[in-house]
Amino acid sequence: MTRAYNFSAGPAALPEPVLLQVREELLEWQDERASVMEVSHRGKAFVACAARAEADLRELMAIPDDYHVLFLQGGATTLSALLALNLARPDQVADVVLTGHWGEKALDNIAPSVKANVAASGKGQGYTGIPDRAGWALTPGAAFVHYTPNETIHGVEFHDIPDTGGVPLVADISSNVLSRPIDVSRFGVLYGGAQKNLGPSGLAIAIIRKDLLGQHGRNLPPIFELQNQARNDSMFNTPPTFAWYVLGLVLEWLKAQGGAVAMGERNRRKAENLYAAIDGSGGFYRNQVQAGARSWMNVPFFLPDEDREKAFLAEAQAAGLVGLKGHRALGGMRASIYNAMPEAGVQALVDFMGDFARRHG
């Protein structure tokens, strides 16, 4: 067998050099004479590993000193609920902007804790674009404004940062973290699951402006109080150590690639190549997202009929292109081209798409 190009949306492909290093170190990590999965999270070796990962993430994202960086269990869905509890009093309003499936999921988890206001929604247009900013009904004095910069299912992405005035902006960056540079200082909170662009599933990150914590006035269980994680370097309870270790290796790989600037240039080229193949197919392949809102990370597309979609998936699998089946909520195909997907992988997909269209068009 040969390793395929993996276009899965998440858990997603990891950089091959990282996987090779994990394999090399799996039984005996550093001088511990044991696997990283077997050593104490409070031992010197793992504490140093964790600190290095945080330092690298701060460097790669240029995170200011007045932000906490937390490494937590669970995914973005869990964090959306915890953030609502930690950022707002029960009587406060939180605005939510909906541009796809994961914005809806965040709303479901925010609404039980605060008065959630849907400030804008693209649902009426089938989540094919971003609602016109002039129509956003933002609440003056809201606790925060939540949005999802990149929607993995519908393939809609913001290519700028919304201006919310003095209201803290909270963003789920699970699927586009470190895919290009971002101005962290424009946000109150950036958070996301690691399993798309940073590492394995089971670990989530939260980058939180320090002054936002501890203002909620709630009597939370200690484990739900994010200040406790901040005070304990994300080790208030046992963290997912193996996922944290792998995330650290991914960050080292990203630094070696040239960081967020270099990844942004590469990701732009990959997306342009794939969208050109779709748009240049004479209608055989279709992407329904408005051109200005197309995702660099997740590219959904459709074929003329279901039979040819099934054939496409089967032939792609045989050609070493896996993970292309679209999400059940949307159907069709979906190519997730995160940081770990090399340009050669996208080119292989583009070449296959051209050949398939010639044979089945």
Buried (B, 14 or more C-beta within 10 A) or exposed (E): EEEBBBBBBBBBBBBEBBBEBBEEBEEEBEEBEEBBEEBEBEEEBBBEBBEEBBEBBBEBBEBEEEBBBBBBBBBBBBBBBBBBBBBBEEEBBBBBBBBBBBBBBBBEBBBEBBBBBBBBBBBEEEBBBBBEEEEBEBBEEBBBBBBBBBBBBBBBBBEEBBEBEEBBBBBBBBBBBBBBBBEBEEBBBBBBBBBBBBBBBBBBBBBBBEEBBEEBEBEBEEEEBBBBBBEEBBBBEEBBBBBBBBBBBBBBBBBEBEBBEBBBEBBEEBBEBBBEBBEEBEEBBBBBBEEEBBBBBBBBBBBBEEEBBEBBBEBBBEBBBBBBBBBEEBEBBBBBBBBBBBEEBBBBBBEBBBEBBEEBE
